[in-house]
Amino acid sequence: MIDQAGGIFFALIAIAVAVVVALLLYEAWALFSGRKPITLYVRDGIARFPHWAALVAFLAGLLGGHFWR
């Protein structure tokens, strides 16, 4: 049972890393091709919903501080 949980955890981490790499590749492609990069969408979203952005940042810091050793 423990081995299965480790395998599932590894798969989730591998998927998360793949998503981050895909986002980085898209960001580089958008910058080189003159399209709107993801960072501008994020900046627009933070400007529109600052309270939600603060809540997400707080929760990310809380979880990161809780699980980081």
C-alpha positions in Angstrom: 0.0 0.0 0.0 2.8 2.4 0.9 4.5 1.7 -2.5 1.4 2.5 -4.3 1.1 5.8 -2.5 4.7 6.7 -3.4 4.0 5.9 -7.0 0.9 8.0 -7.1 2.8 10.9 -5.4 5.7 10.5 -7.9 3.2 10.6 -10.8 1.5 13.8 -9.5 4.9 15.5 -9.1 5.9 14.4 -12.7 2.7 15.8 -14.1 3.2 19.1 -12.2 6.7 19.4 -13.5 5.5 18.6 -17.1 2.8 21.3 -16.8 5.3 23.9 -15.5 7.7 23.1 -18.4 4.8 23.4 -20.9 3.9 26.8 -19.5 7.5 27.9 -19.7 7.7 26.8 -23.3 4.5 28.6 -24.2 5.7 31.8 -22.4 9.0 31.8 -24.4 7.1 31.1 -27.7 4.6 33.9 -26.9 7.4 36.4 -26.2 9.4 35.5 -29.4 6.3 35.5 -31.6 4.8 38.8 -30.3 1.7 37.3 -28.8 0.4 38.1 -25.3 2.2 36.0 -22.7 0.7 34.3 -19.7 2.3 36.7 -17.3 0.1 39.5 -18.7 -3.0 37.5 -18.2 -1.9 36.9 -14.6 -1.2 40.6 -14.1 -4.6 41.5 -15.4 -6.3 39.0 -13.1 -4.4 40.2 -10.1 -5.4 43.8 -10.9 -9.0 42.8 -11.3 -9.3 40.6 -8.2 -6.7 41.8 -5.7 -8.5 40.2 -2.7 -8.6 36.8 -4.4 -4.9 37.2 -5.4 -4.0 38.0 -1.8 -5.9 35.0 -0.5 -4.3 32.6 -3.0 -0.8 34.0 -2.1 -1.6 33.6 1.6 -2.8 30.0 1.1 0.2 29.1 -1.1 2.6 30.5 1.6 0.7 28.7 4.4 0.9 25.4 2.6 4.5 25.9 1.5 5.6 26.9 5.0 3.7 23.9 6.4 5.2 21.3 4.2 8.6 22.8 3.6 11.4 21.6 6.0 
